[in-house]
Amino acid sequence: MITRYKVGNHYFSIDAPDGIIRDDYSIFSTVETGGEDVFFLKVDYEPVGMEGYVEEVMQEEEGQVIRSGHKGERCVFGFGFDGVYTGTLDCSNDYREAHLGLVADDFRTYTVDNSIMVLYALATAHKSTLLMHASTVVNNGKAYLFLAPSGTGKSTHSQLWIRNIEGTKLLNDDNPVLVVEGENVIVYGSPWSGKLPCYKNESYPVGALVNIKRAKYNRATRLSGIEAYGTLLTSASGKRWERTLADALHGTMNQIVRDVPVYRMECLPDDEAAKVCFGEVSR
């Protein structure tokens, strides 16, 4: 069954057997017929031929493994979890057409989600769009993105805002979408939200980007230049070793850093940290 989705103001379509795609994706399904799909993905249990495959990069984090390579002019991604091979994504070199061959139902949700995220990040790179690793809250009509490596406090800081800053709500806990739209930088909710499910088809102007750092005190510092750019660079998904994609990502990041304030928040995991951060970034 083919279903069309709209995430971050971009369309894509997926052809998959019933029950393969998480129900949460339905929030982002659309019957709109206008616009162009950034990619089309077919999902099934047919194996992907690996003859001539050449590996380029392997990424591993918290038991999740993604292998990236190519075979001829096709791009190939292999997925694994806790030592189990779970599926292979084979796609055109412009990422607009792809086939995901699932190996088994074990870790199926992980494999499908990561395949769609990979395609989305790569297919939208030339459209002033970034898929971010960030926890995002909304307060007074503006969104604030907390950036940090996994397990170092971004989700905790979001919860501190929700508990201590009146009117704050969670938009997405791990994979929001940043889009530069003219002179504005907008953040969108997505169907991907990490360990804390939060799937909202909503969008807001970005008030600030905040890099969370563990410390024995609470202090917010506005960053500029290369420091601000570096903060964004480490949190954006993308294929940085592919020149044309890297150039597109860098162009989008430069626009965002120019138009959105970026802060470093050195903090404890306490209520005062949220108050200090809010007082600085919401000015």
N, C-alpha and C positions, 0 to 999 in steps of 0.2 A: 504494500500500500504506500502510495506517495503522499507525503504531507509537506506543506510549505510552512516555513517559519520566518519570523522577523525578529532579529536580535540586534540591538545597537543601530537601528535604522538600516540594516542590511538584510536582504532576503537569502535564504538557501532552502533546498529541498532534499528530502531523504526518502528513499525507497527501502522499506524494511518490513519484515514479517510482523504481524501483530504481537505485541508484548515485548518487543526488543527495545523500543525507546521508552525511557521513563515517563510516567504520567505527568510529571512536572513540566515537561516540554510543551504540553498542551496550552499552557499559559501564553506561550509565544507563537502558537500556530496562527496562521492567517489565511483568509480566503481572498485576500487582495491579489489581483492579477497583474497589476502594474509593476514596473521596476524589473530589474534583471537580477537573477540569482548569482551570488558570488561563487557558489559551488553546488554541485549535485553529488550526493553520496548514495551508493547502493550498499546495503548491508545484508549479508547472508552467511552461510556456513561453507561456502565453496573455498577451497584453499587457493592461496595466491602463489603462483609460480615464482621461485626465487633464483632461477638460472641467470647467471651474470650479475647477481647482486654484489655491490661494493659498499661496505659500511663507511660512513663518514664520522659520525659522532654517537656516543652512547651516554645517556643521561640517567642517573639513578638517584632517587630520593625516597626515603621512608618505605623501602620495599618496592617502589614503582620503578620500572625500567622502560625507557623509550630508546630504541635504536633508530638512527636516521641514516639513510643511504640512498643509492640509486641503482637502477638497472637500465642501461641505455639512457633514453631521455625521460624515463619514468622515475618519480620519486617514491621511495618506499620507507615505511615506518613500521617497526616491529614492537609489540607491546608485551610486557610481562609483569607479573605481580607475585611477590613472595616466592620467586624461583620458578613460577609456572608460566610457560609461554601461552598467551591468551588470544593473539590475533595479529593480522598483518594488514596494513593500509597501503594500497597501491594507488598512486594518483598521477595525473598529468603534471608536466613541469610548471604549469601556471596555476595548479591546485584547484581548478574549476571542475574537474571530473575525477571521481574516486570510487574505489571499491574496497570495502572492509570485509575481509574473510575471517570470521570468528572461528576459533579452534574448538571451543566448548562453551557451555553456559557458565563455568566457573569464572568469576570476576568479569562477567559480561558487561555489567553496568560500567565498571572502570574502563574497559576497553572501548566501548561505544562512546562514552563521554569524552575520553581523551582523544579519540579519533576526530570527533566533531570539533573539539577545541583546537586541535592542531590545524585542521583545515580552515577553521574560521580565522585564526590568527594570521595564517599565511595568505589566505585569499583576500583579506581586507587590509593587508599591510600597505598597499598602494592607495588606500582610500582614507587616509588621515585617521586611522583607527588603531588603537592598542588594546589588546586583551591583557589586563593587569593582574598581578598577584597582589591583592589588597583587600582589606576589610573596609567597608564603606558605610558610613552613617549619614543621615540627613537631619538637618536642624534648620528651622526657619527658612525652608525653601532652597537651601544650598547643601551640597554634598561634600563630605570630607573623607579623603582616602588615607588610610593608615597602611604604610608600607613597611615590611620587615620580612626577613627569612622565616620559613616555617618554624613554628614553635618558640618564637622570640617575642610575642606580645601584641601582635596587631589585633587579633580577635579579643584578647583581654581588654585592650584599650577601648575597643568599640563598646564592649559591655559596660565599662566604667562610664562612658559618656551616656549610655542609655539609662544607667542607674542614677547618675548625678546631674545631668544636664537636661532640664525640662524640655519636653517636646522633641527629643531625639529618638529616631527609629533606625533600624538596620535596613539597608538596601541590598547588600550582598556581602558575604563573609570571605570570599576568596578570589572570585574571577569576574569583577565588573568590567564593562567595556567603556573605554574613553574614546570620544570622537571629537575631532576639531571640526566645527561647523561654522564657517566664516570667521567671525571674530570671537566666537564663543567656544568654550570647551565644555562638553556635556558628558555626564557619566550615565550609563544605562545599566539596569539590572540584567542578569543573564540566567540561563538554565543551569549554570555551574556555580556551586557555592561551597565547595570543600566539605569539611567535617560538620559544619553547622548549616543545615539546609535553610536557605532563604532565597526564594525565587519570586521576584517581583518584576513585572513588566512596566517599569516606571523609569523616568529619566529626570535629571536635575542638573543645573549649572554647577560647576565645581568651585567650591570656596577655597580649598587648599589641598595640597598633598603634604602628608606628614610622615617622615621617616622615624619609626619608633626604635629607640635604643635603650637597652637596660642600663640603669645607673642607680646610684645610691641617693639621688636627689631628683627634683623635678624642675626641668628648665627647657623652655622652647626657644629655638634660635632660627631666625629666617636665613635661608641659604641663597646664594647667588652664583651665577656663572657655572663653572665646571662641577661644583658640589651639588647644585640643584639638578643638573643634567645627569650626573652619576647616580643620584637617588632614583631617578626615573628609569634609567637604563637597566639597573639590576632587578627591577620589578616587572618589566614588560616582556611578554612572551614573544618569541620570534626566532627566526633562523639567521642568526647574526653572521654565520660563516658564508652565507650566500649574498654576494655583493649587492644585487639589485634590491633584495629585501632589506638588507641592512641600511642602504641609503634611504629607503622609504621610511623605515622606522626612525632613523636619526632626524629626518626632516620633520616628522610628526612630533617627536620629542622636543625639538627646538621650538616649535610653535607653542607647545604646551608650557614649557619653562618660561617662555616670553610672556605668556598671558595669565598664568596661574601662580600664586605664591607657593613656595616650597619651604618646608620647615624640617628641622631636626628636633625631635622631642626626646630628650634624655629623661628617663623617668623610672619611678617605682611602680609596681602594680597596685596603686592605691587610689582612693577617691580623689585625693588632692591633685594627682596627675591629670585627671580629666578636667578639673577646674582650671588648672594652670594652662593646659593646652587650649581649651575653649576660649579662655580669656585672651590668648595671643592670636589665634588663627581666625577668630570670628570678628576681628576689628573691622 
